[in-house]
Amino acid sequence: MVRNIQLRVSLKEEAQLGLKAKTAKYLSVSESDIEIKILRKSIDARKPSIYFNYKLEVYINEPLPTSNEYSFDYKYVSKAKAIHIIGFGPAGMWAALRCLELGYKPIVLERGKNVQDRRRDLKAINQDHNVNKNSNYCFGEGGAGTYSDGKLYTRSLKRGDVRRVFESLVFHGATEEILIDAHPHIGTNKLPKIVQNIRETIIRYGGEVHFESKVSDFKIENNALKSIVVNDTNEIAVNSVILATGHSARDIFYLLDKKEIALKAKSFAMGVRVEHPQEIIDSIQYHCSGKRNELLPAAAYSLVHQSKGRGVYSFCMCPGGFIVPAATAPGEVVVNGMSPSKRNNLFANSGIVVEIDVDNDLYKYEKFGELKGLEYQKNLERLAFTSGGRTQTAPAQRLTDFVEGNISKDLNPTSYQPGLKSAPLHSLLPKLIGSRLRDGFAEFGKKMKGYYTTQANIIGVESRTSSPVTIPRNDKLEHPQIKGLFPCGEGGGYAGGIVSAAMDGERCAEAAIAVL
C-alpha cells in the first residue's frame, strides 16, 4: 500500500523522535513496516514554535521504487546538423542538452574560460583588483550561475517543466535534496563540478564546446543570419543560432544596435547589497537568541515595500554567504551575493533594489534610445568605482548612517574580499534610487525587529539584477526581423534565474530545430 500524507513535525520531534518514527505513529503502523519518500520539505517559522512541513509518499509493506519517471535520451550527434549556441550559461547549457535529445549537434561558443581556468581570474579580481573583461563572475563556463548560490526557486512554473531541470541537475551531480526543498539551492562550491559534468555530456555525445570564442560580428543577407564571426577573424556559416549571452554581454547589445537589429528598452531594478551578521537574521526569523538550533538552516528573508510608486524589494538573498565583485570591465564596481552549499558563512547578504521604469524614469537618457537603461546602469557602476577609490574596493556605509544621512566614520566587518571604503551613498546615489532605499530600509526595520541596525553595512552597487534590454522574438521564438536568430534567456529578457533560463534554453532549442 502507498499513502500520500502531509506531516507537521515540531523542532523538538525532529530532534528526538525522527521523521520515520513520527510517520509510523501518525499512521498507527510499525516503523519496520514502512519506507518513506520525501516529496517536499519546508520550514514554518512564523511563530516561536517552529515546525517542519513534509509531503510524504509512504510505502507500507512495499519497497521504495527504484525507477525514475525522468530519463535523458541523449543521442550521438557528431555527424548531425548543427545548431550554434552563443553563450554557455544556464540557457546555453540546457539548449545544448536538448539538442542532444532531439538528435542535433550543439556547437557552443563561449567567450570565457572553463571553470578551472576561470578560478584564476576570479582570484585576480578579489586579490589584485584586476578585471578580465571576458573571464569574471559573469562570463565563462556556466555563466553567472556557476559561481553563485545556485538558487533554484522560480515562479516561472508555466514556462516549462521545472522538475525536468531539477532532475537534469541531479543526473549531472547535484544532490537529491534539490528535489525536496521548498527553496532549493546547490551552492557555489558544488556548481563548478556540475557545470563541468554538463560540458562533458555534450562532448561525449558528439557536441562541441569552444571556450575563449567571443562572437564579434553577425553576417546577415536578406534579413537572414548567414554566418557569425568569432574573435574578429574566424567566420562560421550557420543555420540556426541561439543567442544566450546573458544580461551582462553589453557588446552584443551594442553590436545589434549598430546593425539596426531591433532591440527594446526594458524596465529593471538597481540598488545596493545589505550585509548583516547571520546571527542577527537567525534571531529575527527563528525567534532565538545566540546561535540557531543546529537542525535549522541559516535563515533567509524576503521583503518588499512600495515607495513613491516604485517597488523596493530584496533580491537574491544569500544566507550564510558572501559578497563578490561582479564587474565585467575595468572602471566599474558591481556587487553580487552567493553562498556555499552549507550556507555556513558568518554573514547574510541581500540585494535591496528599486524598480526603474524605463519609460518614465530615464528621461535624461533618451538620447541613447533603446540602450538608455544600459547607459544608466553603466553610470552608476562608474560612480561606484570612483567613490570606492578606483579599484574593486566598494563604496559602503553603515545601514543606519545611510538612512539618517550621516557619513560612516568606520564600517562593520564584511565578507567582501576586495575591501570597503566609507562613502556617502545617501548623497551619491540618484534620488530616484537613494530616497526610496532609505524609505524601504526604515520600513523593513519595522517588519523585522532588529534588521535596522548599526551592525549592517550597505555596499554599492547592485546593478545586474536583470537585463535592461529585451531582444524581441515572435511566437516562434525567432527574432521578428532576422531569420535564424533565437534570442534566449536572461540576456534576451526572457528569464530571471538558473531554472527559468534553463527552461527557456530548452524551448529555444526546440524552436531553432523546428525551422530547419
NUNU-341191 format. One record per residue (C-alpha): residue in three letters; x, y, z. Coordinates in steps of 0.5 Angstrom, whole numbers, plus 500, padded with zeros to 3 digits. Example, Ala and Ser with C-alpha at 12.3 -4.5 7.8 and 13.67 -1.06 7.14 Angstrom:
ALA525491516SER527498514
//
This chain:
MET500500500VAL502507498ARG500513502ASN501520501ILE501525507GLN502532510LEU506531516ARG508537521VAL514536526SER516540531LEU523542532LYS523538538GLU520532535GLU525533529ALA531532534GLN528527539LEU524522535GLY526523528LEU521523521LYS520516520ALA518514528LYS513520527THR510518521ALA509511524LYS506514530TYR502518525LEU499512521SER499507527VAL504502524SER510499526GLU516503524SER519497521ASP514496516ILE515503512GLU519506508ILE519514506LYS520518500ILE520526502LEU517530496ARG517536500LYS520540506SER519547508ILE520551515ASP515554518ALA518560523ARG513565523LYS512564531PRO516562536SER514554536ILE518552529TYR515547525PHE518543519ASN512541514TYR513535510LYS510532504LEU511525504GLU510518500VAL510513505TYR511505503ILE507500507ASN510493507GLU513495500PRO520497498LEU521504495PRO521505488THR528505484SER526507477ASN525515476GLU520518471TYR525522468SER530520464PHE535523459ASP536520452TYR542524449LYS544521442TYR550521439VAL550527434SER557528432LYS555528424ALA548531425LYS546538423ALA549544427ILE545549432HIS550554434ILE549557441ILE553563443GLY554563451PHE555557456GLY551560462PRO544556464ALA540558458GLY546556453MET548549457TRP540547457ALA539549450ALA545544448LEU543539452ARG536539449CYS539539442LEU543532444GLU536529446LEU533532439GLY539529435TYR542535433LYS549538434PRO550543439ILE556548438VAL557552444LEU562559443GLU563562450ARG567568451GLY570566457LYS574560460ASN573554463VAL571553470GLN578551472ASP582557469ARG576562471ARG578561478ARG585565477ASP581571474LEU577571480LYS583571485ALA585577481ILE579581482ASN579579489GLN586580491ASP589584485HIS583588483ASN584586476VAL578585472ASN579581466LYS573583461ASN572576458SER573572465ASN570574471TYR564573476CYS559574470PHE563571464GLY566564463GLU563557463GLY557556467GLY556564466ALA554568472GLY550562475THR557558476TYR560562482SER553564485ASP549561491GLY545556486LYS539558488LEU533554484TYR527557487THR523560481ARG516563480SER516561472LEU512555473LYS508556466ARG515556462GLY517549462ASP518543466VAL521545473ARG522538475ARG526536469VAL531542470PHE532539477GLU533532475SER538534470LEU542537475VAL541531480PHE543527473HIS550531473GLY552531480ALA547535485THR544532491GLU537530491GLU536535496ILE534540491LEU528536489ILE525536496ASP527543499ALA522549498HIS527554497PRO533549494HIS540551492ILE546548490GLY552552493THR558556490ASN563550492LYS559545488LEU556548482PRO563548478LYS563541478ILE556540476VAL557545470GLN564541468ASN559535468ILE554538463ARG560540459GLU563533459THR556530457ILE555535451ILE562533448ARG561525450TYR555525445GLY559529440GLY557536441GLU563542441VAL564547447HIS569552445PHE572557450GLU575564449SER571564443LYS568571443VAL563573438SER565579435ASP560580429PHE554577425LYS554577418ILE546578415GLU544577408ASN536579406ASN534579413ALA537572415LEU543570419LYS548567415SER555567419ILE558569425VAL565572426VAL569569432ASN575573436ASP574578430THR578573425ASN574567424GLU568567420ILE563561421ALA557559417VAL551558421ASN544555420SER540557427VAL543561432ILE541561440LEU544568443ALA544566450THR550571452GLY547573459HIS545580462SER552583462ALA554582455ARG554589453ASP558589447ILE552584444PHE547590445TYR552595442LEU553590436LEU546589435ASP544596435LYS550598431LYS547593426GLU540596427ILE537590429ALA531591433LEU532592441LYS527594446ALA529598453LYS526594459SER525596466PHE530593471ALA532595478MET538597482GLY541599489VAL546596494ARG548590498VAL546590505GLU550585510HIS548583517PRO552578521GLN548572520GLU546571528ILE542577527ILE538575522ASP537568525SER535571532ILE530575528GLN527570524TYR528564529HIS526568535CYS532566539SER538569542GLY545567540LYS546561536ARG540558532ASN538551533GLU543546529LEU537543525LEU536550522PRO539552516ALA542560516ALA535564516ALA533568510TYR528573509SER524577503LEU522584504VAL518589499HIS516596500GLN512601496SER516608496LYS513613491GLY510609486ARG516604486GLY518597489VAL523597494TYR525589495SER530584497PHE534581491CYS538574491MET538574499CYS544570501PRO544567508GLY551565511GLY554568504PHE559573502ILE559579497VAL563578491PRO566583486ALA562582479ALA565588475THR565586467ALA570591465PRO575596468GLY573602471GLU567600474VAL565597481VAL559592481VAL557587487ASN553581488GLY552575493MET553568493SER553562499PRO557556499SER552549500LYS552549507ARG551557508ASN556557514ASN559564513LEU558569519PHE554574514ALA548574511ASN547579505SER542581500GLY541586494ILE536591496VAL534594490VAL529600487GLU525599481ILE527603475ASP521605470VAL525605463ASP519609460ASN518615466ASP525615470LEU530616465TYR528622461LYS535625461TYR538618458GLU533619452LYS539620447PHE541613448GLY535610445GLU533603447LEU540603451LYS538608456GLY537603461LEU544600460GLU548607460TYR544609467GLN547602469LYS554604467ASN554611470LEU552608477GLU558603476ARG563608474LEU560612480ALA561606485PHE568605482THR571613483SER567613490GLY571607492GLY578609491ARG578607483THR580600485GLN575594486THR574597493ALA567598494PRO564604497ALA560603503GLN556606509ARG553603516LEU546602514THR543607520ASP548612517PHE545612510VAL538612512GLU540618517GLY544622512ASN551621516ILE558619514SER560613517LYS567614521ASP568607521LEU565600518ASN563594520PRO567587518THR565585512SER565578507TYR567583501GLN575581500PRO577587496GLY575591502LEU570597503LYS571605503SER567609507ALA563613502PRO557618503LEU552613499HIS546617502SER548623497LEU552620492LEU546615489PRO541618485LYS535621488LEU531616484ILE534610488GLY537613494SER531616497ARG527610496LEU532606499ARG532610505ASP525609506GLY525602505PHE530600510ALA526604515GLU520600514PHE524594513GLY526595520LYS519596523LYS517589519MET524585522LYS525588529GLY533588529TYR534589522TYR535596522THR542596526THR549600526GLN552593525ALA550592518ASN553595512ILE550597505ILE555596499GLY554599492VAL552598487GLU548592486SER546594479ARG546587475THR539584477SER537583470SER538586463PRO536593462VAL535591454THR530586451ILE532583444PRO525582441ARG522575439ASN516573435ASP511567437LYS516562434LEU522565439GLU525568433HIS528575432PRO522578428GLN527582424ILE533577423LYS531569421GLY535564424LEU537568431PHE534566437PRO534571443CYS535567449GLY535567457GLU537573461GLY540577456GLY534577452GLY530579457TYR526572458ALA529569464GLY531571471GLY535566474ILE538559473VAL532555472SER528560468ALA534561464ALA535553463MET527552461ASP528558456GLY534555453GLU530548452ARG525552449CYS529556444ALA533549442GLU526546440ALA525553436ALA531553433ILE531546430ALA524547428VAL526552423LEU531547420
//
